[in-house]
Amino acid sequence: MTKSLGKIIFFVLLMVVAYAADRYLIRPADYQLAAQKARVQAKLSKLKEFEKAAVMFEGFTKQLDELQEAIDFFESKLPPKSEIDTVLKQVTLIAQKHGLRSKTFRTLEQRVGNVSARQTGGAGQPQYIEQPLEMELVGNFNSFYAFLLELEKLPRIMKLRQLKLAKQGDSEGDIAATFIVSVFFQDREDTT
């Protein structure tokens, strides 16, 4: 009986050691391992989010560069305020070159506009001036069309508004054109 009692005690002791090892060593280690895995997964998901954000940021940087190039391009098309007279002379010379007679040519009130901070990415607010010119030209329609094409080729930003064409006289193709052309300028005196 001592041999079998010793085996039973050894077996019970072995079970107690196994239970204690499971309870105090293996389960806590499993909990710690699971917690570590959860932290690693959380960090990996944040890392993926940061990678996506970095890619988006690179895209935004590229877009900002493109927008800045566009702004620079359009600013180069806006002559300084001091060149208003030069542009007015150019428009008059183009009309005369195409054989159009000027019945009316008057400057209307200037309008000052601001480029919003949203459009410039929060940078300052450059201003521009819109100088509307009311014109009435008389001549051949083809000449007027050539005038418009040449006006469009000028290295400036212009806008044609309120165009009215009316037949002039008995000759075929003669018209009277009344319109407003707006010339845009930068609100600064020189290009330096």
PyMOL commands that set and color helices and strands:
alter all, ss='L'
color gray80, all
select helices_A, chain A and resi 2-76+81-97+141-153
alter helices_A, ss='H'
color red, helices_A
select strands_A, chain A and resi 101-107+111-114+127-140+158-167+174-186
alter strands_A, ss='S'
color yellow, strands_A
deselect
rebuild
show_as cartoon
